Amino acid sequence: MARSETLRTLLRAWASGDDAAFLGAAQGLVEEERRKGHALLADGLEASLRDPRRPGGPGALALRPVPKGRDDRPLLTLGKPRRDLDDLVLPKAVQELIEGFLHEHHHRGLLSAHALKPRQKILLVGPPGSGKTATAHAIAADLSLPVAVASLPALTSSFLGETARNVEAVIRFAESSPCLLLLDEFDALATERSTPGDHGELRRVVATVLQLLEEVRGESIVAATSNHAAMLDSAVWRRFDEVVTFAHPDSRAVQQLLKLKTRGVDQNFDARKWSTKFKGASAADIETVCNDAVRLAVLDGTERLADGHLAAAFTRLSHRQDLLQHGKETDT
């Protein structure tokens, strides 16, 4: 692309608020200067595109200190996303919802030019291990945002009013430091207030959560997950811009997961047979078995994954689950 056309593309993208087109044209300009032998200029332009002040860029993940509770424990754990969208196998309906959500954030400038902003609060509900937290991390990775995981043990306090103040502190942090604020097991903070045996402190916490979600500002995304959607206060649902429901993978999704999670070695197993074996299993359990089976194949020296490796890994998982269930029964 000629330099004049590149500059026109840059200006059109800036005027329309198309962030993706702007970055693409800017990268094209860098490559053009490098081809011309203008290495210093190209390096300088490229350094500007990688400015560490961008969310998710290299360097510090946040300029502000992480908030702490009364006992000086951090209320958040700040880190980089652990998943990409390519790591996930999602139903078409869920994938379309996530892509639509991300599309709005990639074109934030265009929306801003029309006095609009992208949806900011997303609630992910479904059974344990169905991919809720992984999807939240993938959203953060796609938008180059760090992930701020709220620590439920640190948030909840026996001191009157302290839990509500802690929740407010993590929301205020997200408002001032671009990130994806992840509220895992959200039902622990936003339980239905009409639940028998509830008390004044619980109602205060839920009221605070509802108010903060209603008024949240800034560019951060608030992602909440819940394994028990029925436990959430009825008013919570209206505070989220998008609600995504997850389920355990069907037969086709199981086969896709098996292929995806074992792509690092040669595959010599019957995916269709194993999709029946994994019927009703969570995506997390399938990934655990795949990782274990790949380790067995590598240690065998074959690096060729066969049905026997999956069978051994499946047996290990079943044994761990039996021990866990036995422990729960013993505790009760």
PyMOL commands that set and color helices and strands:
alter all, ss='L'
color gray80, all
select helices_A, chain A and resi 3-16+19-35+39-49+85-87+92-106+108-113+132-142+152-155+162-176+186-188+200-215+229-231+237-239+251-261+271-277+283-300+307-331
alter helices_A, ss='H'
color red, helices_A
select strands_A, chain A and resi 76-79+121-125+147-150+180-183+221-226+242-245+266-268+304-306
alter strands_A, ss='S'
color yellow, strands_A
deselect
rebuild
show_as cartoon
